[in-house]
Protein backbone atom coordinates (compact mmCIF):
# COMPACT_ATOMS: atom_id res chain seq x y z
CA UNK A 1 0.00 0.00 0.00
CA UNK A 2 1.28 3.44 -0.94
CA UNK A 3 1.17 6.11 1.74
CA UNK A 4 1.30 9.82 1.00
CA UNK A 5 1.47 12.76 3.35
CA UNK A 6 -0.62 15.80 2.54
CA UNK A 7 0.58 19.01 4.18
CA UNK A 8 -2.08 20.48 6.46
CA UNK A 9 -1.58 23.82 4.73
CA UNK A 10 -2.94 22.42 1.46
CA UNK A 11 -5.74 20.40 2.98
CA UNK A 12 -7.07 23.28 5.11
CA UNK A 13 -7.13 25.84 2.30
CA UNK A 14 -8.89 23.53 -0.11
CA UNK A 15 -6.01 23.85 -2.58
CA UNK A 16 -5.72 20.12 -3.12
CA UNK A 17 -7.71 18.22 -5.72
CA UNK A 18 -7.32 14.51 -6.41
CA UNK A 19 -8.64 13.04 -9.64
CA UNK A 20 -7.71 9.98 -11.69
CA UNK A 21 -4.86 10.58 -14.13
CA UNK A 22 -7.02 9.81 -17.14
CA UNK A 23 -9.53 12.52 -16.20
CA UNK A 24 -6.70 14.99 -15.60
CA UNK A 25 -5.18 14.25 -19.01
CA UNK A 26 -8.60 14.64 -20.64
CA UNK A 27 -9.02 18.01 -18.89
CA UNK A 28 -5.62 19.15 -20.17
CA UNK A 29 -6.56 18.08 -23.70
CA UNK A 30 -9.86 19.99 -23.53
CA UNK A 31 -8.18 23.00 -22.00
CA UNK A 32 -6.07 23.39 -25.14
CA UNK A 33 -9.18 23.57 -27.31
CA UNK A 34 -10.61 27.08 -27.62
CA UNK A 35 -14.06 25.68 -28.41
CA UNK A 36 -14.25 24.17 -24.92
CA UNK A 37 -14.16 27.64 -23.35
CA UNK A 38 -16.45 29.16 -25.97
CA UNK A 39 -19.02 26.47 -25.24
CA UNK A 40 -18.73 27.25 -21.55
CA UNK A 41 -19.29 30.98 -22.18
CA UNK A 42 -22.22 30.29 -24.50
CA UNK A 43 -23.73 27.90 -21.97
CA UNK A 44 -23.43 30.49 -19.20
CA UNK A 45 -25.13 33.10 -21.38
CA UNK A 46 -27.92 30.64 -22.21
CA UNK A 47 -28.49 29.94 -18.52
CA UNK A 48 -28.67 33.69 -17.82
CA UNK A 49 -31.27 34.07 -20.58
CA UNK A 50 -33.36 31.28 -19.10
CA UNK A 51 -33.15 32.90 -15.65
CA UNK A 52 -34.36 36.20 -17.16
CA UNK A 53 -37.23 34.42 -18.88
CA UNK A 54 -35.91 35.16 -22.37
CA UNK A 55 -36.95 31.84 -23.87
CA UNK A 56 -39.77 30.59 -26.03
CA UNK A 57 -41.12 27.17 -26.89
CA UNK A 58 -41.83 24.22 -26.58
CA UNK A 59 -43.34 23.47 -29.93
CA UNK A 60 -45.47 20.50 -30.87
CA UNK A 61 -44.61 20.74 -34.57
CA UNK A 62 -42.10 22.20 -36.98
CA UNK A 63 -44.89 24.33 -38.41
CA UNK A 64 -45.43 25.93 -34.98
CA UNK A 65 -41.69 26.60 -34.66
CA UNK A 66 -41.51 28.23 -38.09
CA UNK A 67 -44.53 30.42 -37.32
CA UNK A 68 -42.86 31.56 -34.09
CA UNK A 69 -39.61 32.41 -35.87
CA UNK A 70 -41.37 34.44 -38.55
CA UNK A 71 -42.69 36.84 -35.96
NUVEXBA-592843 format. One record per residue (C-alpha): residue in one letter; x negated, y, z negated. Coordinates in steps of 0.02 Angstrom, whole numbers, plus 50000, padded with zeros to 5 digits. Example, Ala and Ser with C-alpha at 12.3 -4.5 7.8 and 13.67 -1.06 7.14 Angstrom:
# NUVEXBA-592843
+----+-------+-------+-------+
! aa !    px !    py !    pz !
+----+-------+-------+-------+
!  a ! 49385 ! 49775 ! 49610 !
!  s ! 49316 ! 49947 ! 49643 !
+----+-------+-------+-------+
# end
This chain:
# NUVEXBA-592843
+----+-------+-------+-------+
! aa !    px !    py !    pz !
+----+-------+-------+-------+
!  x ! 50000 ! 50000 ! 50000 !
!  x ! 49936 ! 50172 ! 50047 !
!  x ! 49941 ! 50306 ! 49913 !
!  x ! 49935 ! 50491 ! 49950 !
!  x ! 49927 ! 50638 ! 49832 !
!  x ! 50031 ! 50790 ! 49873 !
!  x ! 49971 ! 50950 ! 49791 !
!  x ! 50104 ! 51024 ! 49677 !
!  x ! 50079 ! 51191 ! 49763 !
!  x ! 50147 ! 51121 ! 49927 !
!  x ! 50287 ! 51020 ! 49851 !
!  x ! 50354 ! 51164 ! 49745 !
!  x ! 50356 ! 51292 ! 49885 !
!  x ! 50445 ! 51177 ! 50006 !
!  x ! 50301 ! 51192 ! 50129 !
!  x ! 50286 ! 51006 ! 50156 !
!  x ! 50386 ! 50911 ! 50286 !
!  x ! 50366 ! 50725 ! 50320 !
!  x ! 50432 ! 50652 ! 50482 !
!  x ! 50386 ! 50499 ! 50584 !
!  x ! 50243 ! 50529 ! 50706 !
!  x ! 50351 ! 50490 ! 50857 !
!  x ! 50476 ! 50626 ! 50810 !
!  x ! 50335 ! 50750 ! 50780 !
!  x ! 50259 ! 50713 ! 50951 !
!  x ! 50430 ! 50732 ! 51032 !
!  x ! 50451 ! 50900 ! 50944 !
!  x ! 50281 ! 50957 ! 51009 !
!  x ! 50328 ! 50904 ! 51185 !
!  x ! 50493 ! 51000 ! 51177 !
!  x ! 50409 ! 51150 ! 51100 !
!  x ! 50304 ! 51169 ! 51257 !
!  x ! 50459 ! 51178 ! 51365 !
!  x ! 50531 ! 51354 ! 51381 !
!  x ! 50703 ! 51284 ! 51421 !
!  x ! 50712 ! 51208 ! 51246 !
!  x ! 50708 ! 51382 ! 51168 !
!  x ! 50823 ! 51458 ! 51299 !
!  x ! 50951 ! 51324 ! 51262 !
!  x ! 50937 ! 51362 ! 51078 !
!  x ! 50964 ! 51549 ! 51109 !
!  x ! 51111 ! 51514 ! 51225 !
!  x ! 51187 ! 51395 ! 51098 !
!  x ! 51172 ! 51525 ! 50960 !
!  x ! 51257 ! 51655 ! 51069 !
!  x ! 51396 ! 51532 ! 51110 !
!  x ! 51424 ! 51497 ! 50926 !
!  x ! 51433 ! 51684 ! 50891 !
!  x ! 51564 ! 51704 ! 51029 !
!  x ! 51668 ! 51564 ! 50955 !
!  x ! 51657 ! 51645 ! 50783 !
!  x ! 51718 ! 51810 ! 50858 !
!  x ! 51862 ! 51721 ! 50944 !
!  x ! 51796 ! 51758 ! 51118 !
!  x ! 51847 ! 51592 ! 51193 !
!  x ! 51988 ! 51530 ! 51301 !
!  x ! 52056 ! 51358 ! 51345 !
!  x ! 52092 ! 51211 ! 51329 !
!  x ! 52167 ! 51173 ! 51496 !
!  x ! 52274 ! 51025 ! 51543 !
!  x ! 52230 ! 51037 ! 51728 !
!  x ! 52105 ! 51110 ! 51849 !
!  x ! 52245 ! 51216 ! 51920 !
!  x ! 52271 ! 51296 ! 51749 !
!  x ! 52085 ! 51330 ! 51733 !
!  x ! 52076 ! 51411 ! 51904 !
!  x ! 52226 ! 51521 ! 51866 !
!  x ! 52143 ! 51578 ! 51704 !
!  x ! 51980 ! 51621 ! 51793 !
!  x ! 52069 ! 51722 ! 51927 !
!  x ! 52135 ! 51842 ! 51798 !
+----+-------+-------+-------+
# end
